[in-house]
Amino acid sequence: TEVAWRSGKLIFEDESLISVISDLNRYRAGRIVLFGDGLGALRVSGIFNVRDPGGVLDAIALTLPVTMTSITPYLVVIRPA
């Protein structure tokens, strides 16, 4: 929500991974891309610091059946585990 954003929080409640990644791409340098059928439909919930988009990626990697690869500091690829 806008109030959460203004307070420095990213709040996701049962959001699709594709939507979360779209939001994260606004807050970090470079791009995060999904590579694999059905990944975008995975669901994400949580409250995160808007200044730490890497923390969101860490939580995604720990809780969803995905593998993340940092190609460069500016390109992260998320694939099925």
One Martini backbone bead per residue (centre of mass of N, CA, C, O) as a GRO file, in nm:
protein
   81
    1THR     BB    1   0.102   0.032   0.010
    2GLU     BB    2   0.146   0.364   0.030
    3VAL     BB    3   0.201   0.384   0.333
    4ALA     BB    4   0.421   0.171   0.342
    5TRP     BB    5   0.616   0.303   0.145
    6ARG     BB    6   0.651   0.568   0.316
    7SER     BB    7   0.767   0.376   0.564
    8GLY     BB    8   0.965   0.154   0.416
    9LYS     BB    9   0.760  -0.066   0.298
   10LEU     BB   10   0.708  -0.400   0.186
   11ILE     BB   11   0.388  -0.542   0.102
   12PHE     BB   12   0.302  -0.893   0.090
   13GLU     BB   13  -0.019  -1.060   0.001
   14ASP     BB   14  -0.046  -1.305  -0.196
   15GLU     BB   15   0.161  -1.261  -0.423
   16SER     BB   16   0.295  -1.266  -0.710
   17LEU     BB   17   0.607  -1.305  -0.826
   18ILE     BB   18   0.583  -1.112  -1.067
   19SER     BB   19   0.494  -0.869  -0.895
   20VAL     BB   20   0.733  -0.856  -0.703
   21ILE     BB   21   0.951  -0.821  -0.919
   22SER     BB   22   0.842  -0.561  -1.034
   23ASP     BB   23   0.884  -0.401  -0.776
   24LEU     BB   24   1.190  -0.455  -0.730
   25ASN     BB   25   1.289  -0.325  -1.002
   26ARG     BB   26   1.244  -0.029  -0.876
   27TYR     BB   27   1.473  -0.071  -0.616
   28ARG     BB   28   1.698  -0.168  -0.826
   29ALA     BB   29   1.971  -0.236  -0.980
   30GLY     BB   30   1.865  -0.366  -1.253
   31ARG     BB   31   1.766  -0.717  -1.297
   32ILE     BB   32   1.487  -0.937  -1.265
   33VAL     BB   33   1.444  -1.278  -1.376
   34LEU     BB   34   1.227  -1.510  -1.517
   35PHE     BB   35   1.292  -1.879  -1.569
   36GLY     BB   36   0.990  -2.029  -1.616
   37ASP     BB   37   0.727  -2.212  -1.583
   38GLY     BB   38   0.507  -2.078  -1.329
   39LEU     BB   39   0.665  -1.879  -1.142
   40GLY     BB   40   0.475  -1.622  -1.138
   41ALA     BB   41   0.248  -1.783  -0.952
   42LEU     BB   42   0.385  -1.765  -0.714
   43ARG     BB   43   0.370  -1.703  -0.363
   44VAL     BB   44   0.383  -1.391  -0.164
   45SER     BB   45   0.480  -1.312   0.180
   46GLY     BB   46   0.550  -0.990   0.338
   47ILE     BB   47   0.783  -0.778   0.524
   48PHE     BB   48   0.984  -0.509   0.391
   49ASN     BB   49   1.259  -0.330   0.313
   50VAL     BB   50   1.299  -0.094   0.068
   51ARG     BB   51   1.631  -0.081   0.112
   52ASP     BB   52   1.614  -0.428   0.085
   53PRO     BB   53   1.584  -0.620  -0.184
   54GLY     BB   54   1.770  -0.860  -0.103
   55GLY     BB   55   1.584  -0.967   0.125
   56VAL     BB   56   1.364  -1.067  -0.062
   57LEU     BB   57   1.536  -1.266  -0.220
   58ASP     BB   58   1.616  -1.438   0.021
   59ALA     BB   59   1.326  -1.525   0.096
   60ILE     BB   60   1.258  -1.659  -0.170
   61ALA     BB   61   1.491  -1.871  -0.165
   62LEU     BB   62   1.387  -2.003   0.118
   63THR     BB   63   1.053  -2.050   0.034
   64LEU     BB   64   1.100  -2.130  -0.261
   65PRO     BB   65   1.120  -2.334  -0.563
   66VAL     BB   66   1.421  -2.185  -0.611
   67THR     BB   67   1.681  -2.038  -0.819
   68MET     BB   68   1.961  -1.821  -0.778
   69THR     BB   69   2.137  -1.602  -1.018
   70SER     BB   70   2.425  -1.404  -1.033
   71ILE     BB   71   2.564  -1.271  -1.306
   72THR     BB   72   2.544  -0.986  -1.190
   73PRO     BB   73   2.472  -0.711  -1.005
   74TYR     BB   74   2.236  -0.659  -1.254
   75LEU     BB   75   2.172  -0.987  -1.269
   76VAL     BB   76   1.885  -1.188  -1.193
   77VAL     BB   77   1.809  -1.539  -1.187
   78ILE     BB   78   1.499  -1.718  -1.187
   79ARG     BB   79   1.449  -2.064  -1.109
   80PRO     BB   80   1.382  -2.368  -1.090
   81ALA     BB   81   1.472  -2.622  -0.855
   0.00000   0.00000   0.00000
